[in-house]
């Protein structure tokens, strides 16, 4: 007879994987080290299927349900009341059995006894009641038929919006979740980063999606002999001319590759995972932000540290260039610092969020800075003001990411209004008019947290991806749903190519989809 031994290391490892899968990467890193999972032998089992912890919890609930309702004769009582991890099960079987017993007694009564039990006029009342019930049933049926017809119309409409499989090419090769993807700005190439210790560069044929067979990729191995586990590739970015790809990973190293997959530099100054990595527009500096609380500007001509900025008191979660020498950084310390290469103190510090700041983005002109936080708000800042210009408060849960439209002053589409998109764990995406600070569209079709949004190059459409496996494309102008696509896993990232006719999405089931967008 086999014995079951569950160790605390195993439980902690499953919790760590759950945090990773849910997008809480900095929390996962902290838990991984503080729980001492990093020193345990269980890290050698880093090939666990996605959602293992949830799967075990679901099976545990199913076992409790069977155990609760199993009778002495081996049969199982049919109870429709749900089981929950956080609330007690309230079984209605006793009440149902009492009603059944009463009904059985009524059935065994003879017609004479039933009639003698009727108090005067009760038979007539019963008949009237039956007629009323019949009318009620008819009305209920009519109402249901009407709802079914409306649902059918909605389903037909949605079916017409679905992107057909003939327009989708699936890229296979990764062995674990794919966290990030990015198109080369000059060539038909797509880069993807995964939890399998690799990034990949896919060269896509011009006849997509008509091309048949497997599309091969250049594999960029992120091996680190000091770690005995898979190294998540958490972020990547192409330089302006598409000749170089930078990747950041969980081992704290940044790496620079040529478009052909040749490793140029391994940048090793950081002491903890890198969650954000950006090239400046000129392409001579690479900026990285790390859980070690610092940001580093790297001189790409030599692969050396140009300057390390140590202004935050907690992990740096995101960074973004304003121009070739100035950038912003945000942290779990709830602060935003505006820094400049060559200066040893921040130019400006913004303070106002009540919880950790997940992402920051400069608008195309470098005038306005947007930020989003676990405090459920997004804020817009200007260097001309100490306080935020707008405080955007329509979300009900943490805001994971934000994106500016590629429109307005300083962009290629200056005549289109500048708008900001925010994606939240409340399963919604919102579009904001940044001039007045109001919400102009609320996209509420997703049913799980939304991790990613991306504007088309012309600014007319917005793509959103969620852990509910759905990718939606929305019209920025009127807020209508334009196209839908359901993948085979939760979506971590979506990205448009520079011409706007291809859209990529990366999934928790280790695949990447390239969609031929015809709008």
C-alpha positions in Angstrom: 0.0 0.0 0.0 1.5 3.3 -1.1 2.0 6.2 1.4 1.4 9.9 0.7 3.9 12.4 2.0 3.3 16.1 1.3 6.2 18.3 2.2 6.1 22.1 2.9 8.6 22.6 0.1 6.2 21.0 -2.4 3.3 23.1 -1.2 5.5 26.3 -1.3 6.7 25.4 -4.8 3.1 25.0 -6.1 2.2 28.4 -4.5 5.3 29.9 -6.2 4.3 28.5 -9.6 0.7 29.8 -9.1 2.1 33.4 -8.4 4.2 33.1 -11.5 1.3 32.0 -13.7 -0.9 34.7 -12.3 1.5 37.5 -13.4 2.7 38.4 -9.8 6.4 38.0 -10.8 7.9 40.1 -8.1 5.8 38.5 -5.5 6.8 35.1 -6.9 10.5 36.0 -6.6 10.2 37.1 -3.0 8.2 34.0 -2.0 10.6 31.8 -3.9 13.5 33.0 -1.8 11.9 33.7 1.6 10.2 30.2 1.7 13.6 28.6 0.8 12.2 26.9 -2.2 15.2 28.1 -4.0 17.4 25.8 -1.9 15.1 22.8 -2.1 15.4 19.8 -4.4 11.8 20.4 -5.7 13.0 23.1 -8.1 14.3 20.3 -10.3 10.6 19.5 -11.1 10.1 22.8 -13.0 8.2 21.1 -15.8 4.9 21.0 -13.9 1.8 21.6 -16.1 0.3 25.0 -16.0 -2.4 25.4 -13.3 -1.2 22.4 -11.1 -2.2 24.1 -7.8 -5.7 24.9 -9.0 -6.1 21.4 -10.4 -5.2 19.8 -7.0 -7.6 22.2 -5.2 -10.4 21.3 -7.6 -9.8 17.6 -7.1 -9.8 18.1 -3.3 -13.2 19.8 -3.4 -14.6 17.0 -5.6 -13.3 14.5 -3.0 -15.0 16.4 -0.2 -18.2 16.5 -2.2 -18.2 12.8 -2.7 -17.3 12.1 0.9 -20.1 14.3 2.2 -22.8 12.8 0.1 -21.8 9.1 0.1 -24.4 6.9 1.8 -24.0 3.6 3.6 -25.2 1.6 0.6 -22.6 3.1 -1.6 -24.9 5.4 -3.6 -24.3 9.2 -3.7 -27.0 11.7 -2.9 -27.6 14.4 -5.5 -27.0 17.8 -4.0 -26.7 20.9 -6.1 -25.3 23.2 -3.4 -21.7 24.2 -4.3 -18.5 23.5 -2.4 -16.1 26.4 -1.8 -12.6 26.9 -0.5 -13.7 29.8 1.7 -17.3 29.1 2.8 -18.9 26.1 4.5 -21.1 23.8 2.5 -24.8 24.1 3.4 -26.4 20.9 2.3 -30.1 21.1 1.4 -30.6 17.3 1.2 -32.3 17.1 4.6 -34.9 19.6 3.7 -35.5 17.9 0.4 -35.8 14.5 2.1 -38.4 15.9 4.5 -40.4 17.3 1.6 -40.1 13.9 -0.1 -41.4 12.1 3.0 -44.4 14.4 3.2 -45.1 13.9 -0.5 -44.9 10.1 0.0 -47.5 10.3 2.7 -49.9 12.2 0.4 -49.4 9.6 -2.3 -50.4 6.8 0.0 -53.6 8.4 1.0 -56.7 7.1 -0.7 -58.9 9.5 -2.8 -61.5 9.4 0.0 -59.1 10.4 2.6 -57.7 13.2 0.4 -61.2 14.5 -0.2 -62.0 14.3 3.5 -59.0 16.3 4.3 -60.1 19.1 2.0 -61.6 22.0 3.9 -64.7 23.6 2.3 -63.9 25.1 -1.2 -60.3 23.9 -1.2 -60.9 21.8 -4.4 -62.1 24.9 -6.3 -59.2 26.9 -5.0 -56.9 24.2 -6.1 -58.4 24.3 -9.6 -58.0 28.0 -9.8 -54.4 27.7 -8.6 -53.7 25.1 -11.3 -55.1 27.5 -14.0 -53.0 30.3 -12.7 -49.9 28.1 -12.6 -50.6 27.1 -16.2 -50.8 30.8 -17.3 -47.6 31.5 -15.4 -45.9 28.6 -17.1 -47.0 29.9 -20.5 -45.7 33.4 -19.7 -42.4 32.0 -18.4 -42.0 29.9 -21.6 -42.7 32.9 -23.8 -40.1 34.9 -21.8 -37.6 32.1 -22.2 -38.2 31.8 -25.9 -37.7 35.5 -26.3 -34.4 35.3 -24.4 -33.3 32.3 -26.5 -34.0 34.2 -29.7 -32.0 37.3 -28.4 -29.1 35.0 -27.4 -29.2 33.3 -30.9 -29.0 36.7 -32.5 -26.0 37.7 -30.3 -24.3 34.3 -31.0 -24.8 34.8 -34.8 -23.3 38.3 -34.5 -20.3 37.1 -32.5 -19.8 34.2 -35.0 -19.5 36.8 -37.8 -16.7 38.6 -35.8 -14.7 35.4 -35.0 -11.3 35.2 -36.8 -11.3 32.0 -38.8 -8.6 29.4 -38.2 -7.5 29.9 -41.8 -6.2 33.3 -40.7 -4.2 32.0 -37.7 -0.7 30.5 -37.7 0.4 28.7 -34.5 4.1 28.8 -33.7 5.2 25.8 -31.6 8.6 25.2 -30.0 8.5 26.7 -26.5 8.2 24.2 -23.6 6.6 26.5 -21.1 4.5 29.6 -20.8 5.3 32.4 -23.3 5.3 35.7 -21.4 6.2 38.3 -24.0 6.3 38.8 -27.7 7.5 41.7 -29.9 7.7 42.4 -33.7 10.9 43.5 -35.3 10.3 47.1 -36.5 12.0 46.5 -39.9 11.7 42.9 -40.9 9.0 40.1 -40.8 10.4 38.7 -37.6 8.8 38.0 -34.2 10.6 37.6 -30.9 9.1 35.6 -28.0 10.2 35.0 -24.4 9.2 32.0 -22.3 9.6 30.3 -18.9 11.6 27.5 -20.6 14.9 29.5 -20.4 14.7 30.6 -24.0 13.7 33.4 -26.3 13.0 32.7 -29.9 13.3 34.6 -33.1 10.7 33.5 -35.7 11.2 34.5 -39.4 7.8 34.6 -40.9 7.1 33.9 -44.6 5.2 36.4 -46.6 2.4 34.0 -47.5 1.1 33.7 -44.0 -1.3 32.3 -43.0 -1.4 30.2 -46.2 2.1 28.7 -45.4 2.0 25.0 -44.5 4.2 23.1 -42.1 6.2 24.0 -39.0 7.8 27.5 -38.9 11.3 27.2 -37.5 12.9 29.6 -35.1 16.3 30.7 -33.8 16.5 29.6 -30.2 18.3 32.0 -27.8 19.3 29.9 -24.8 19.4 31.7 -21.4 21.6 29.2 -19.5 22.9 30.1 -16.1 25.0 27.4 -14.4 24.5 29.1 -11.0 20.8 28.3 -11.1 19.3 24.8 -11.0 16.0 25.8 -12.5 14.4 27.2 -15.6 15.0 30.9 -16.2 12.0 32.9 -17.1 12.6 35.4 -20.0 10.5 38.2 -18.6 11.0 41.1 -21.0 12.5 41.8 -24.5 12.8 44.8 -26.8 14.1 45.4 -30.4 16.2 48.4 -31.1 15.0 51.1 -33.5 16.4 49.5 -36.7 15.7 45.9 -35.8 19.3 44.9 -35.8 19.5 44.0 -32.1 17.3 42.3 -29.6 17.7 42.8 -25.8 16.2 40.2 -23.4 15.9 40.4 -19.6 15.4 37.4 -17.4 14.8 36.0 -13.9 18.5 35.4 -13.3 19.1 39.2 -13.2 21.1 39.1 -16.5 20.3 41.3 -19.6 21.5 39.8 -22.9 21.9 41.5 -26.3 21.6 39.4 -29.5 21.8 40.1 -33.2 18.8 39.5 -35.4 20.6 36.3 -36.5 20.6 35.0 -32.9 24.3 35.7 -32.1 24.9 36.6 -28.5 26.8 40.0 -28.3 26.7 40.8 -24.6 25.7 39.3 -21.2 25.1 42.2 -18.9 25.5 41.0 -15.3 25.4 44.0 -12.9 21.9 43.4 -11.5 21.5 41.2 -8.5 17.8 40.1 -9.0 15.2 39.5 -11.8 14.8 42.1 -14.5 11.2 43.0 -15.3 11.7 45.8 -17.8 14.1 46.5 -20.6 14.0 49.4 -23.1 16.2 50.8 -25.9 16.4 54.6 -26.3 15.4 55.9 -29.7 19.0 56.6 -30.8 19.9 53.0 -29.9 23.2 53.8 -28.1 21.8 53.1 -24.6 19.8 50.2 -23.1 17.9 50.7 -19.9 17.0 48.0 -17.4 14.9 47.9 -14.2 15.3 45.2 -11.6 13.9 43.7 -8.4 17.3 44.8 -6.8 15.7 48.3 -6.6 18.0 49.8 -9.2 17.9 50.9 -12.9 20.9 50.7 -15.1 21.8 52.5 -18.3 24.1 50.3 -20.4 26.5 51.7 -23.1 25.8 49.3 -26.0 29.0 50.2 -27.8 31.1 48.6 -25.0 28.5 46.5 -23.1 29.5 48.3 -19.9 27.5 50.1 -17.2 27.1 53.8 -18.2 25.3 54.6 -14.9 23.4 52.8 -12.1 20.5 54.6 -10.4 19.8 53.6 -6.8 16.9 55.9 -5.8 14.1 53.4 -5.1 13.8 51.7 -1.7 11.9 48.6 -3.1 11.9 46.6 -6.4 11.8 48.6 -9.7 8.9 47.3 -11.7 8.9 49.4 -14.9 11.1 51.9 -16.7 10.5 54.1 -19.8 12.6 56.5 -21.8 11.3 60.1 -22.2 14.0 60.9 -24.8 17.6 59.7 -25.5 18.9 60.7 -22.0 15.9 61.0 -19.7 13.7 58.2 -18.3 11.1 57.4 -15.6 11.2 54.5 -13.2 8.5 53.1 -10.8 8.5 50.8 -7.9 6.7 48.9 -5.2 7.7 51.9 -3.0 4.9 53.8 -4.6 7.2 56.5 -6.1 8.1 57.6 -9.6 11.5 59.1 -10.3 12.4 61.1 -13.4 16.2 60.6 -14.0 18.8 61.7 -16.5 22.1 60.2 -17.6 24.9 62.1 -16.0 22.9 63.4 -13.0 23.3 61.8 -9.6 19.8 62.8 -8.3 16.3 62.5 -9.8 15.1 65.5 -11.8 11.7 65.1 -10.3 9.8 62.6 -8.1 6.1 62.0 -8.3 4.2 60.8 -5.2 0.5 60.0 -5.0 -0.2 56.3 -5.5 -1.4 54.3 -2.4 0.1 51.0 -3.5 2.8 49.5 -5.7 3.1 51.0 -9.2 3.0 48.3 -11.9 3.7 50.3 -15.1 4.6 53.7 -16.5 4.5 55.1 -20.0 5.4 58.4 -21.7 3.0 59.7 -24.3 4.5 60.0 -27.9 5.5 63.6 -27.3 7.2 62.9 -24.0 5.0 65.5 -22.3 2.7 63.4 -20.2 3.6 60.3 -18.1 0.9 57.7 -17.3 1.1 55.3 -14.3 -1.0 52.5 -13.0 -1.1 50.8 -9.6 -2.5 48.1 -7.4 -4.5 51.0 -5.7 -6.9 50.6 -8.7 -6.1 54.0 -10.2 -4.2 55.3 -13.2 -2.7 58.7 -13.0 -1.4 61.2 -15.5 1.6 63.4 -14.6 3.3 66.4 -16.1 6.8 67.8 -15.3 5.1 71.2 -15.0 3.1 70.1 -12.0 3.9 68.5 -8.6 0.6 66.7 -8.4 -1.0 64.4 -11.0 -2.9 66.1 -13.8 -5.7 63.5 -13.8 -6.6 60.8 -11.3 -8.5 58.0 -13.2 -10.6 56.0 -10.8 -13.1 53.8 -12.6 -11.4 50.4 -12.1 -12.4 48.2 -9.2 -9.2 46.1 -9.0 -5.5 46.4 -9.6 -4.5 47.9 -13.0 -1.8 45.7 -14.6 -0.7 47.8 -17.6 -1.4 50.9 -19.6 -0.7 52.0 -23.2 -0.9 55.3 -25.0 -2.4 55.5 -28.5 0.2 56.3 -31.2 -1.7 59.5 -32.0 -1.8 63.1 -31.0 1.0 65.7 -30.7 4.5 64.3 -31.4 3.1 61.1 -33.2 2.7 60.0 -36.8 -1.0 60.7 -36.5 -1.2 64.2 -34.9 -4.8 64.8 -36.0 -6.2 61.9 -34.0 -7.0 62.5 -30.4 -4.5 61.1 -27.9 -6.1 58.4 -25.6 -4.9 56.1 -22.9 -5.9 52.4 -22.4 -5.8 50.7 -19.1 -6.1 46.9 -18.4 -7.1 45.6 -15.0 -7.6 42.5 -12.9 -11.3 43.5 -12.8 -11.5 42.0 -16.3 -12.1 45.3 -18.0 -10.3 47.6 -20.4 -11.0 51.3 -20.3 -10.2 54.1 -22.8 -9.5 57.6 -21.3 -9.8 61.1 -22.8 -6.6 62.5 -21.3 -7.6 66.2 -21.9 -10.4 66.0 -19.4 -9.6 62.8 -17.6 -12.8 61.0 -18.4 -13.5 57.4 -19.4 -14.8 57.3 -23.0 -15.2 53.5 -23.4 -15.5 50.6 -21.0 -14.7 47.2 -22.6 -16.2 44.6 -20.2 -16.4 41.4 -22.3 -13.5 39.6 -20.7 -14.2 37.2 -17.8 -10.7 37.0 -16.3 -7.9 39.5 -15.6 -6.6 41.4 -18.6 -2.8 41.3 -18.8 -2.2 43.1 -22.1 -3.4 45.8 -24.5 -1.9 47.0 -27.8 -2.9 49.8 -30.2 -2.7 49.2 -33.9 -0.1 51.4 -35.6 -2.7 53.8 -37.0 -4.4 54.1 -33.6 -7.8 53.1 -34.9 -8.0 49.7 -33.1 -7.1 48.3 -29.7 -6.4 44.6 -29.0 -6.8 43.2 -25.5 -5.8 39.7 -24.2 -6.9 38.0 -21.0 -6.4 34.8 -19.1 -9.9 33.8 -20.2 -8.1 32.8 -23.5 -9.9 35.5 -25.6 -8.3 38.2 -27.7 -10.6 41.0 -28.7 -10.1 43.8 -31.2 -12.0 47.0 -30.4 -12.8 50.2 -32.4 -11.2 53.2 -30.7 -13.6 55.5 -32.4 -17.0 54.1 -31.3 -16.0 51.4 -28.8 -17.5 48.5 -30.8 -16.2 45.0 -30.9 -14.6 44.4 -34.3 -13.0 40.9 -34.1 -12.7 38.0 -31.6 -10.3 35.1 -31.3 -10.2 32.3 -28.7 -6.8 30.7 -28.1 -6.0 27.5 -26.3 -4.5 29.1 -23.2 -4.4 32.3 -21.1 -3.0 35.3 -23.0 0.0 37.1 -21.5 0.9 39.5 -24.3 -0.3 40.8 -27.7 1.6 42.8 -30.2 0.9 44.4 -33.7 3.4 44.4 -36.4 4.5 47.8 -37.8 2.2 47.6 -40.9 -0.9 46.7 -38.8 -1.9 43.6 -40.8 -0.5 41.0 -38.3 -1.2 40.5 -34.6 0.7 38.2 -32.3 -0.5 36.7 -29.0 1.4 34.5 -26.6 -0.2 31.9 -24.4 0.2 30.0 -21.1 0.1 26.7 -23.1 3.6 27.5 -24.6 2.3 28.6 -28.0 2.4 31.8 -30.0 -0.4 32.7 -32.5 0.2 35.0 -35.5 -3.2 36.4 -36.8 -3.7 37.8 -40.2 -5.9 40.8 -39.4 -8.4 41.8 -42.0 -10.5 44.8 -40.8 
